[in-house]
Amino acid sequence: MKNEYLRLDYAPGSTGDEVLNGPLRISEGFPSLKNTAFAEPGIDCAFGSHHGDEAFIFSGNLCARINYAPGTTNDKIIQGPMTIIQMFTFFKGTVFESGIDSAFESTVLDEAYLFKGNQYALINYNDPHLIAIRHITEGFVSLKDTIFASGIEAALASHLTNEAYLFKGDSYARFNFAHDYIFGVKKILPNWASLHGILPRKN
């Protein structure tokens, strides 16, 4: 779904998920991104900011900070597009400067986790500085011997404290990143019933 999006009530901790809107082209729902790399070829990953309706989005080696104006088409680009190392200079010379596979915001104010291959970075995005870069299994021992040890293809932060959802291939896991606990790896379908007929996606 790289150049598409949908809005989902993911019903944390249950199977009552529901698609609220979409799938739609990114340029349809977010006019400010039209004619940018974030519309075509699309968004690789994103993480939410703790400051209003803001998010950081990534495509290849580019990133931007946007106000996504939920439920409207009044979104706007606040900063960027620019290269990742222009936005986050501390990534220069690391695997993260060429692109980000997946990301999610931490429960800790102004912090986020970004993943590339078998590594992750914990950053402060508001007072931009690097907190740590580690191998996934070094920082999260519970992911050792799982499909996520070698990389995470997509992720989203849950509204449940210290939790996120991790995705790879046709599987996902609910994950407590503060206490390093995984609730088990499961198949996306049928556990996310609302995505039946939407996934798998050819793009």
C-alpha positions in Angstrom: 0.0 0.0 0.0 3.0 2.3 -0.5 1.1 4.9 -2.5 -2.3 4.3 -0.8 -3.6 4.7 2.7 -6.6 3.7 4.8 -7.9 4.9 8.2 -8.4 2.0 10.5 -10.0 1.6 14.0 -7.5 -1.1 15.0 -9.4 -1.9 18.2 -6.2 -2.5 20.4 -6.1 -5.8 22.2 -9.2 -7.1 20.4 -10.4 -8.3 17.0 -13.0 -5.6 16.5 -11.0 -3.6 13.9 -12.9 -1.6 11.3 -11.9 0.3 8.2 -13.2 3.8 8.5 -12.0 5.2 5.2 -10.1 3.9 2.1 -8.0 2.5 0.6 -7.4 5.8 -1.3 -4.5 7.3 -3.1 -2.3 9.3 -0.8 -2.6 12.3 -3.1 -6.4 12.1 -2.8 -6.5 12.2 1.0 -3.5 14.5 1.5 -3.4 17.2 -1.2 -0.2 18.8 0.3 1.7 15.7 -0.7 0.6 15.7 -4.4 3.6 15.9 -6.8 6.0 14.8 -4.0 7.8 11.5 -3.5 5.3 10.8 -0.7 2.4 10.5 -3.1 4.4 8.6 -5.8 6.2 6.3 -5.3 4.7 6.6 -1.8 5.4 6.5 1.9 7.8 3.9 3.3 6.9 4.6 6.9 5.8 7.3 9.4 5.7 8.0 13.1 3.4 10.3 15.0 4.5 13.4 16.9 3.5 14.2 20.5 2.7 17.7 19.3 -0.8 18.0 17.9 -1.7 16.3 14.6 1.8 16.1 13.4 3.8 13.2 11.9 7.1 12.5 10.3 6.9 10.7 7.0 9.6 8.9 4.9 10.1 7.9 1.3 13.5 6.6 0.2 16.1 9.0 1.6 13.6 11.8 2.0 11.4 12.9 4.9 9.0 15.6 5.9 7.1 16.8 9.0 3.4 17.3 8.2 0.2 18.3 9.9 -2.1 15.5 8.7 -5.4 17.3 9.8 -7.3 14.1 10.6 -10.7 13.8 9.0 -10.1 16.7 6.5 -8.1 17.5 3.5 -6.5 20.5 5.2 -3.1 18.8 5.7 0.1 20.8 5.2 3.8 20.2 5.0 5.5 22.0 8.0 9.1 21.0 7.2 10.6 19.5 4.1 10.7 17.5 1.9 14.4 17.2 2.7 16.9 14.4 3.0 16.9 12.3 6.2 20.3 13.6 7.1 19.2 17.2 6.7 16.3 16.6 9.1 18.3 14.3 11.4 22.0 15.1 10.9 23.0 12.4 13.5 22.1 9.7 10.9 24.9 10.7 8.6 27.2 7.7 8.0 24.6 5.2 9.4 22.3 2.8 7.6 19.4 5.1 8.3 20.5 7.9 6.0 19.4 6.0 2.9 15.9 5.2 4.1 13.8 3.9 7.0 11.9 0.5 6.9 9.4 1.2 9.7 8.9 3.4 12.8 6.7 4.2 15.7 6.5 6.9 18.3 7.4 6.0 21.9 5.2 6.7 24.9 8.1 8.9 26.2 7.6 12.5 25.1 9.5 13.4 21.9 11.0 10.0 21.3 10.6 7.5 18.5 11.9 4.2 17.3 13.1 3.8 13.7 14.1 0.5 12.1 16.3 -0.4 9.1 17.3 -4.0 8.4 18.3 -5.7 11.7 19.0 -2.4 13.5 16.9 0.2 15.2 17.5 3.8 16.4 15.9 5.5 19.4 15.8 9.2 18.8 14.5 12.5 20.2 12.9 14.2 17.3 12.0 17.5 19.0 15.4 18.4 20.3 17.0 16.3 17.5 19.6 13.9 18.9 20.4 10.2 18.8 19.8 8.2 21.9 21.0 4.8 20.7 21.5 2.6 17.7 21.4 -1.1 18.4 20.7 -4.5 16.7 17.0 -5.3 17.2 17.8 -8.4 19.2 20.2 -6.5 21.4 17.6 -4.0 22.4 14.6 -6.3 22.3 15.6 -9.8 23.4 12.0 -11.0 23.1 12.2 -10.6 19.3 15.1 -13.0 19.1 14.2 -16.2 17.1 11.2 -14.4 15.6 10.7 -13.1 12.0 11.4 -9.6 13.4 15.0 -10.3 14.4 16.2 -9.6 10.9 13.9 -6.6 10.2 10.5 -5.0 10.6 8.6 -4.1 7.5 5.9 -1.9 9.1 4.9 -0.7 12.5 2.4 1.5 14.3 2.2 2.8 17.9 -0.8 1.6 19.9 -2.9 3.8 22.1 -2.2 1.3 24.9 0.8 2.6 26.9 4.2 1.3 25.7 2.7 -0.9 23.0 3.1 -1.1 19.3 2.2 -3.4 16.4 5.0 -4.9 14.3 4.4 -6.3 10.8 6.4 -8.5 8.4 5.1 -10.4 5.4 1.7 -11.8 6.3 2.3 -11.8 10.0 2.2 -9.3 12.9 2.8 -9.1 16.6 1.6 -6.9 19.5 4.6 -5.7 21.3 5.3 -4.0 24.7 8.6 -2.2 23.9 9.1 -0.8 27.4 9.0 -4.2 29.1 10.4 -6.1 26.0 7.4 -8.5 25.8 5.9 -9.9 22.6 2.3 -11.2 22.7 3.0 -13.8 20.0 3.4 -13.7 16.2 0.1 -14.2 14.4 -1.2 -14.0 10.8 -2.6 -10.6 9.8 -5.6 -12.4 8.3 -7.9 -13.5 9.8 -7.0 -11.6 13.0 -7.5 -8.2 11.3 -10.8 -9.2 9.7 -11.5 -5.7 8.3 -8.5 -6.1 6.0 -9.9 -9.2 4.3 -10.2 -8.3 0.6 -7.7 -5.4 1.0 -4.6 -7.4 1.7 -2.5 -8.7 0.1 -1.8 -5.6 -2.0 0.0 -5.8 -5.3 1.8 -2.5 -4.9 
